[in-house]
């Protein structure tokens, strides 16, 4: 399931139960941090693994996402191990 905005994630999660939630920092009109915070407050999504995948590689973004309860923060583009050799 893919959504195009931070607002649409609430409706999508009411209809589906994903095993993993991928967020970007930039998800207009909300941002991924706001969405992650809302997911952690919701009993249905509190324990769902949540990973940020973003091209914003600022250390502050990584720290903020982990402080909000994200499982990990990956910087896009993500390369498969050994693909750069």
Secondary structure, DSSP 8 states (H G I E B T S, - for coil): ---SSTTHHHHHHHH---SEEEE-SEETTEEHHHHHHHHHHSTTTTTSEEEEEES---HHHHHHHHHTT-SEEEESS---TTTT-
